[in-house]
Amino acid sequence: MMESITQGFMAQSIKILFGWTLIAALFFAILMLLWDIPMVRRHVKHIPDWPKVGMGVLRGFHRQQRLKELRRQRRLSQV
């Protein structure tokens, strides 16, 4: 008796989780499809081109390397 109740609750829980996951996935897919419409993309938020993103990441990397080198030089000059 208890085993069948437990199985029923487990099946119901899995169905509920699957339903919410499906709803979230559909919402995300619709959001991505709407985001791809040029009019929406222009008015909602500008998405930078990948080369611009890459250059920004590269500048940040070079800045971190320069700061690391300056800190190392400062540490050596203090010793």
C-alpha positions in Angstrom: 0.0 0.0 0.0 2.7 2.5 1.0 4.8 1.6 -2.0 2.1 2.4 -4.4 1.4 5.8 -2.7 5.2 6.6 -2.8 5.3 5.7 -6.5 2.3 7.9 -7.2 3.9 10.9 -5.5 7.1 10.3 -7.3 5.4 10.1 -10.7 3.4 13.3 -9.9 6.6 15.1 -8.8 8.4 14.2 -12.0 5.4 15.3 -14.1 5.4 18.7 -12.3 9.1 19.2 -12.7 9.0 18.3 -16.3 6.1 20.7 -16.9 7.9 23.6 -15.3 11.1 22.8 -17.2 9.2 22.7 -20.4 7.5 26.0 -19.7 10.8 27.6 -18.9 12.4 26.2 -22.0 9.6 27.5 -24.2 9.8 30.9 -22.6 13.5 31.1 -23.2 13.2 29.9 -26.8 10.5 32.6 -27.5 12.7 35.2 -25.8 15.6 34.3 -28.1 13.4 34.3 -31.2 12.1 37.8 -30.3 15.6 39.0 -29.5 16.6 38.1 -33.0 14.1 40.5 -34.6 16.2 43.6 -35.7 13.7 46.1 -34.4 13.6 44.6 -31.0 17.3 44.2 -30.9 17.8 47.9 -31.8 15.4 49.2 -29.1 16.0 46.8 -26.3 19.8 46.6 -26.0 22.7 46.9 -28.4 24.5 43.6 -28.9 28.2 44.3 -29.8 29.9 42.5 -32.6 32.2 39.6 -31.7 35.3 41.4 -32.8 34.5 44.3 -30.5 33.9 41.9 -27.6 37.2 40.1 -28.4 39.2 43.4 -28.5 37.7 44.4 -25.1 38.7 41.1 -23.6 42.2 41.4 -25.1 42.5 45.0 -23.7 41.5 43.8 -20.3 44.0 40.9 -20.4 46.8 43.3 -21.5 45.9 45.7 -18.7 46.0 42.9 -16.1 49.4 41.8 -17.4 50.8 45.4 -17.2 49.4 45.8 -13.6 51.0 42.5 -12.6 54.3 43.6 -14.1 54.2 47.0 -12.3 53.4 45.3 -9.0 56.3 42.9 -9.5 58.7 45.8 -10.2 57.4 47.7 -7.2 58.0 44.7 -5.0 61.5 44.2 -6.3 62.4 47.9 -5.9 61.2 47.8 -2.2 63.4 44.9 -1.3 
